[in-house]
Amino acid sequence: MKQKPFRIGLCMAGAVSAGAYTAGVVDYLLEALAEWDKHRGQPGVPTHNVTIPIMGGASAGGMTAMLTATTLNNAITPVDLPAPGKLLDEHPENKLYHSWVDLIDRDMFPHMLNTGDIQSGKIISALNSNFIDEIANRMIATDKVNWKKTPSYFEAPVKVFSTLTNLEGFYYYADLNSARAGQRKEKYYMSVHNDYACFEVMDGVAPATGGPWMPLDFRTEAYLGTAKDAAMATGAFPAGLKPRILVREKKYVEQIPWLDYVFKNTPLDSNQELVTTLNVDGGMINNEPFEKVRDLLNDIYVKENNKTYINNEQKERELSNINCNYDTFENTVLMVDPFPSVQADPFVMDEDIMSVLPNTVGAMLSQMRAKPKEYKDAMVFNDGSRFIISPSRIIKNLKGADEEVFGEKAIACGHLGGFGGFLNKEFRIHDYYLGRYNCEIFLRDYFTVPESALYNNEIFKDGYKDADWGRFASGATKPDEEKEYQIIPLFTPRPERGTLKMPVFSCGENWPRITEDDIDRFKKPLKKRIEKLILNVAELPKYQQILMLGGTRLWLNSKLANKTISIIKDSLYEWSLIKGYTSEKAVAKEKAVNNNKTT
């Protein structure tokens, strides 16, 4: 009888340039699984199987999911810590590193400020996004000559999906009784804008499963263009980067499982073979689609175990009990999130419009991303159905003191709302290696099952039957706690306490820092782009263009450029990423906090 695998559904959250962190996590995860395969059959090594049947994500996470899919049948070489003098070397042998760290240049801002994309009287985006097309073309390409069999730790055909924010949306109607004579029913139209691009990776062996899953084949290039467009669409940050058009066959759209209520109610036009949508960042509506990954894992469980349920309520209740319990769970969602949600700062009751507007946008986004049916599950303590890898490390702050930081403050790309990594390659290098290191610590000590599961859960009971338990025990459990054991065994030596596998950066530390001069050099191209943006907001008569040009060059673009440079420096200061600069705003804020503490 074939051994039942333990399944991991990978969910990757939005991250903008901090996709470098997610890529580092995935790189180490794949390396760990490959290393386990090499040790299989050796004495004392656990024998259970771990497979990845699903990868899904939003924005940078969705792009990384698709990028990972391109590596399934190609070799990928792990990137070791760089030797002295080799810090900025490119690594095309590792597609994850090459796509997220190397990009197309060391510093991306000159490309993003280039004005070549601005057309007369028409602005596509605040920043030049053409570099994304170049990276996407390189990302989606595969080596057809040196094709390799799908690794045992991927479950073919691997399903890959990304979230989309569909600007037109899909319309459906509800029949409402009218107050008119005869109680005629009125069609009241509503629309949904959450959308999903769904693919399954065909490797020439596993058959297609159909439904909403477009059969993506990297050798025949079937649906390759669609996959590339979907990857760019999910990362199209609103206003900052240009929106993307995606064309899909109707049969794949109308079967998307999370939109079935829409198309059952209001089917797509029967004469319409192709569905064309204009999309922006998928993270706008669903930045952490772990519930969608959970749905797909549940579908596998139900089908494999021939389960039937009276209704959805019974199904959700029973599956929740099975998935949460380490003695019974057969799968889990593993989320990689460079920007995990944290407790919000105290809300300021300010009625000024400049305060109300950003708060309104923030409230809308938070409500759109809310997942009411997940609230109960999120409060379950010690829940085996979901795990998260997010940034964590100790840095030496600008005052010279050691500071333990988590989430966005632990990554160098976290400032400027995630766009900070485009300022300097060293920021992306840091986050990639932090992703690798955090993944190692996570797999070694936290992605574990309690000892009771080695007796009660059939998967781990068989897997650990003849294994050396002590060799694969977590080092994070306290003496009075139940021992924990690795789900994915690691074979490298445990790092000494307090070590951090990180290169030394040009500043001489293991945390990158730049100077004011590194930012000031962007002032001239920034002014030029602002000028172009202002002059092309609308088509104006020639004499008005001349007047606008004069005013823009004399005052407006310089003022806006200086303000933007100041915002960038303040953000770098807040992240302890700049030397020789003090943020007046940050100092005032710190002074106010200290005064409040004294009071």
Salt bridges, closest charged atoms under 4 A:
ASP27 OD2 - ARG436 NH1 3.10
GLU31 OE1 - ARG436 NH2 2.87
GLU35 OE1 - LYS38 NZ 3.80
GLU35 OE2 - HIS39 ND1 3.76
ASP37 OD1 - ARG40 NE 3.13
GLU93 OE2 - HIS91 ND1 2.78
ASP102 OD2 - HIS98 ND1 2.71
ASP102 OD1 - LYS425 NZ 2.86
ASP105 OD2 - HIS111 NE2 2.91
ASP107 OD2 - ARG521 NH2 2.59
ASP117 OD1 - ARG529 NH1 2.93
ASP133 OD1 - LYS242 NZ 3.94
ASP133 OD2 - ARG244 NH1 2.97
GLU155 OE1 - ARG7 NE 2.90
GLU186 OE2 - ARG180 NH1 3.08
GLU186 OE2 - ARG184 NH2 2.72
ASP195 OD2 - ARG248 NH2 2.61
GLU200 OE1 - LYS159 NZ 3.98
GLU221 OE2 - LYS144 NZ 2.69
GLU249 OE1 - LYS251 NZ 3.74
ASP260 OD2 - LYS264 NZ 3.90
GLU291 OE2 - LYS292 NZ 3.67
GLU291 OE1 - LYS371 NZ 3.97
ASP295 OD1 - LYS373 NZ 3.97
GLU304 OE2 - ARG7 NH2 2.86
GLU313 OE2 - ARG317 NH1 3.91
GLU316 OE2 - LYS373 NZ 3.72
GLU318 OE2 - LYS307 NZ 3.43
GLU330 OE2 - LYS4 NZ 3.15
GLU374 OE1 - ARG386 NH2 3.23
ASP383 OD2 - ARG386 NE 3.86
ASP402 OD1 - LYS396 NZ 3.05
ASP431 OD1 - HIS430 ND1 2.85
GLU440 OE2 - ARG444 NH2 2.79
GLU440 OE1 - LYS501 NZ 2.91
ASP445 OD1 - ARG494 NH1 2.96
GLU509 OE1 - ARG513 NH2 3.17
GLU516 OE1 - LYS569 NZ 2.93
ASP520 OD1 - LYS569 NZ 2.78
GLU531 OE2 - ARG553 NE 3.20
GLU574 OE2 - LYS409 NZ 3.57
GLU590 OE2 - LYS399 NZ 2.51
